[in-house]
Amino acid sequence: MESSPLTARQALLREVDAALGEGAAGEQLVELIIRSGWQPRPTPDPNSEYLEGVLENGRRVPIEIRHGRLSRAS
């Protein structure tokens, strides 16, 4: 089931509001917008795999699978 642009916009607005409430930085907001599908990633992420999905209505959509990164505490 595909959501309408208005519904998707409202969902994105809620996510951005929540992120701002948590003190998100600009980079985190950009990642949120890319992850939501509103803006494609300008360069492929080397830590991701890219697949092609097909929605019920036959529309083909890109799928980005991001692999977690391990970091060490200093």
Beta strands, then each sheet from edge to edge (+ up, - down):
strand 1: 48-54
strand 2: 60-66
sheet 1: 1+ 2-
end
